[in-house]
Amino acid sequence: MAEEKKKAAESGKKPNKFAQAGKNSIKFFRDCKAEIKKIVWPQPKFVFKNTGVVLVTIVVIGLFIFGLDTLLMSLLGLFMNLG
């Protein structure tokens, strides 16, 4: 990049921003590809196990909230009948 500016200054031309942007985008995609190769992907068995844990946790928390909501609605109904 500095070399291009230096050459452009010597020749009296402005550096081509589009050419530089193209080089930057190519470098960006090469860097992305290199980073993706570094990812350690989990084994399918591990993914399925964790999915099961998440689903069970969602069901348990859902049942807890349903029970708490039902209890509070019953209490509210009792207070409303007293008044």
PyMOL commands that set and color helices and strands:
alter all, ss='L'
color gray80, all
select helices_A, chain A and resi 2-11+17-37+44-82
alter helices_A, ss='H'
color red, helices_A
deselect
rebuild
show_as cartoon
